């Protein structure tokens, strides 16, 4: 039985592109993810890498880190923009030999016809006067098409 011509073409295309599992590089030419992304997913003892927290929308890769939301050029791996919460993030790299399992990939939503990329962060709201500091959740949202804070 001969393979269907379409099946042969798709298998040739798959063979031409190297896959990375977990996806630590964007392209077969090896554009690496920024250090900020890898910090939260690499076990510093074993150097094993967990899947990074990345969503791709159009020509921008959106990566969640413990300190902010990054817009990355997937061809070069360069950071185009960084969006941080206004409050002091309580998220942090949690030490030697530990990868972050609580961060999730940024969510892409459509609001009033605009594509937004959203990420939540635990933050500390400083105390003021007699009000003590407290924890809160802050959502950072970026306009995915303009790559700017929404």
Secondary structure, DSSP 8 states (H G I E B T S, - for coil): ----HHHHHHHHHHHHS---SS--BSSTT--B--HHHHHTTB-TTT--B----EEEETTEEEEE-SS-EEEE-TTT--EEEEE--SSEE------TT----S----EEEEETTEEEEEEEEEEEE--BTTB--EEEEEEEEEETTTTEE-
